[in-house]
Amino acid sequence: MTQIFAITNQKGGVGKTTTAINLPASLVAMKRKVLVVDLDPQGNATMGSGIDKNDVELSVYDVLTSRCACADAVVRADNAGYDILPANGDLTAAEVELMPMKMKEHRLQYALAEIKQNYEYIFIDCPPSLNMLTVNALAAAEQVLIPMQCEYYALEGLAALMETIGSIQKVVNPGLAIGGLLRTMYDPRNSLTNDVSDQLKNHFGDKLYSSVIPRNVRLAEAPSYGTPVLQYDRTSKGALAYLALAGEMVRRVEGVKAPEAAEITG
């Protein structure tokens, strides 16, 4: 059964798109079929997957506005090994065009229904704000994956996000669940990081992923080469961290033991 995750946080710069690229690539390394949906008009997940956002003929904008079928807009990200529904600046217009449409919150859900059986995992990279695009992602998803830094302001943002998710559950998608929280840009030498991490453990328990994503130069460099870090430097701390996260997700979702990172990287 296909698992659909919305990767979201209303605060920018928390490793959301980095996760939307590298977690799927790590699952591909574990022989899973994956689709990434770029729902951010900046198109960073598209570019970071090795697809020129300015060169695509069709994008998620065309899908949301019924200009084409979802299958027609999906392209193969050869560098990453997954399929991607790309995005570019055209998507900014979708916000306005969706407003008068019937069932506007469910446009992405209906589009993905046509192709989701082709994949085991679908990840939706949301924009860093609550708008109709984010609502579409949360309506289409079964679970929310929340990347966040362990800092004071992140906790405030998390409270607002939980309220948003609660509202979506009541009005749009009652089946939506918190799939997990992911600590990103993690530095265990920082006392605030450890304090916030402890608060997250106490409040969210097993919803908090054990895997953490460290600050890592290779992880930061990889997008400029249009490739996930696993292809850029498979032995880097960033690559190993996302492989560990993918293994943890497979164990949670599928209930099976995933290969160790060392086995995958060789």
HELIX and SHEET records of a PDB file:
HELIX    1   1 LYS A   16  ALA A   29  1                                  14    
HELIX    2   2 ASN A   44  GLY A   48  1                                   5    
HELIX    3   3 VAL A   60  LEU A   64  1                                   5    
HELIX    4   4 CYS A   70  ALA A   73  1                                   4    
HELIX    5   5 LEU A   91  LEU A   98  1                                   8    
HELIX    6   6 LYS A  104  HIS A  106  5                                   3    
HELIX    7   7 ARG A  107  ALA A  113  1                                   7    
HELIX    8   8 LYS A  116  ASN A  118  5                                   3    
HELIX    9   9 MET A  132  ALA A  140  1                                   9    
HELIX   10  10 TYR A  152  VAL A  171  1                                  20    
HELIX   11  11 SER A  191  PHE A  204  1                                  14    
HELIX   12  12 GLY A  205  LYS A  207  5                                   3    
HELIX   13  13 VAL A  217  GLU A  221  1                                   5    
HELIX   14  14 ALA A  222  TYR A  225  5                                   4    
HELIX   15  15 VAL A  229  TYR A  232  1                                   4    
HELIX   16  16 LYS A  237  GLU A  254  1                                  18    
HELIX   17  17 ALA A  261  THR A  265  1                                   5    
SHEET    1   A 8 VAL A  75  ALA A  77  0                                        
SHEET    2   A 8 TYR A  82  LEU A  85 -1                                        
SHEET    3   A 8 VAL A  34  ASP A  38  1                                        
SHEET    4   A 8 TYR A 121  ASP A 125  1                                        
SHEET    5   A 8 GLN A   3  ILE A   7  1                                        
SHEET    6   A 8 GLN A 143  GLN A 149  1                                        
SHEET    7   A 8 ALA A 177  TYR A 186  1                                        
SHEET    8   A 8 LEU A 208  PRO A 214  1                                        
END                                                                             
